[in-house]
Amino acid sequence: MSWIHLMLAILFEVSGTTCMKLSQGFSRLIPSILIFVFYGCSFTFMTMAIRRIDVSIVYAIWSGLGTAIIATIGIFVFKEPATLLKLVSMMLIIIGVITLNLNTAAH
């Protein structure tokens, strides 16, 4: 169940960050409110995940996958440029998260 909590935390974090873009600097009410709602939910689920999963693992996965997903949303939804450096960096984040999980599984 802790892994489901972590995935929900990531989903809400990505939603909150997407609302940051949609709020246009807090000038749009609904996305501005949703930033706080989504981040509150994210931290709640992340706290629940930390009960059974090491905090170092939870935070690394939450921040790493959240970053990669947001970068992907930026490219496909907000039409940001998909530079080679951005794509390689996203792959390194994903490889880092996988490697961290493999290291944890070995213990």
C-alpha positions as CSV (number, residue, x, y, z in Angstrom):
1,M,0.0,0.0,0.0
2,S,2.9,2.4,0.7
3,W,4.0,2.2,-3.0
4,I,0.4,3.2,-4.0
5,H,0.6,6.1,-1.6
6,L,3.9,7.1,-3.2
7,M,2.5,7.0,-6.7
8,L,-0.5,9.1,-5.6
9,A,1.9,11.6,-4.0
10,I,3.7,11.9,-7.3
11,L,0.4,12.3,-9.2
12,F,-0.7,15.1,-6.9
13,E,2.7,16.8,-7.0
14,V,2.7,16.7,-10.9
15,S,-0.9,18.1,-10.8
16,G,0.1,20.9,-8.4
17,T,3.1,21.8,-10.5
18,T,1.1,21.8,-13.7
19,C,-1.4,24.2,-12.0
20,M,1.5,26.5,-11.2
21,K,1.9,27.0,-15.0
22,L,-1.8,27.2,-15.5
23,S,-2.2,29.8,-12.8
24,Q,-0.2,32.3,-14.8
25,G,1.5,33.7,-11.7
26,F,-1.5,33.4,-9.4
27,S,-3.6,35.5,-11.7
28,R,-6.1,32.7,-12.4
29,L,-8.1,31.7,-9.3
30,I,-9.0,28.0,-9.8
31,P,-5.5,26.8,-10.8
32,S,-4.0,29.0,-8.0
33,I,-6.2,27.3,-5.4
34,L,-5.5,23.8,-6.9
35,I,-1.8,24.3,-6.4
36,F,-2.3,24.2,-2.6
37,V,-4.9,21.5,-2.7
38,F,-2.7,19.2,-4.9
39,Y,0.5,19.8,-2.9
40,G,-1.4,19.2,0.4
41,C,-2.6,15.9,-1.0
42,S,0.9,15.1,-2.3
43,F,2.6,15.7,1.1
44,T,-0.2,13.7,2.9
45,F,0.4,10.7,0.7
46,M,4.2,11.1,0.8
47,T,4.0,11.1,4.6
48,M,1.9,7.9,4.5
49,A,4.5,6.3,2.2
50,I,7.3,7.2,4.6
51,R,5.7,4.9,7.2
52,R,7.0,1.8,5.4
53,I,9.5,3.0,2.9
54,D,12.8,4.7,3.7
55,V,12.5,8.5,3.5
56,S,15.6,8.6,1.2
57,I,13.9,6.3,-1.3
58,V,10.5,8.0,-1.1
59,Y,12.0,11.5,-1.6
60,A,14.3,10.4,-4.4
61,I,11.5,8.7,-6.3
62,W,9.0,11.5,-5.6
63,S,11.3,14.2,-6.8
64,G,12.9,12.3,-9.6
65,L,9.8,10.9,-11.3
66,G,7.9,14.1,-10.6
67,T,10.7,16.1,-12.4
68,A,10.8,13.7,-15.4
69,I,7.0,13.7,-15.7
70,I,6.7,17.5,-15.5
71,A,9.5,17.9,-18.1
72,T,7.5,15.5,-20.4
73,I,4.3,17.5,-19.8
74,G,6.2,20.7,-20.6
75,I,7.3,19.2,-23.9
76,F,4.0,17.7,-25.0
77,V,1.4,20.0,-23.4
78,F,3.1,23.4,-23.1
79,K,5.2,22.9,-26.3
80,E,8.5,23.5,-24.6
81,P,11.6,22.6,-26.7
82,A,12.8,19.0,-26.5
83,T,16.5,19.7,-26.5
84,L,19.0,16.9,-26.5
85,L,20.3,18.0,-23.1
86,K,16.8,18.0,-21.6
87,L,16.1,14.4,-23.0
88,V,19.4,13.1,-21.8
89,S,18.9,14.7,-18.3
90,M,15.5,13.1,-18.1
91,M,16.9,9.7,-18.9
92,L,19.6,10.2,-16.2
93,I,16.9,11.0,-13.6
94,I,15.0,7.8,-14.6
95,I,18.2,5.7,-14.5
96,G,19.0,7.1,-11.1
97,V,15.6,6.3,-9.6
98,I,15.8,2.7,-11.0
99,T,19.4,2.2,-9.7
100,L,18.3,3.5,-6.3
101,N,15.5,1.1,-6.2
102,L,17.7,-1.8,-7.2
103,N,20.1,-0.9,-4.5
104,T,17.3,-0.9,-1.9
105,A,15.9,-4.2,-3.1
106,A,19.4,-5.8,-2.7
107,H,19.3,-4.9,1.0
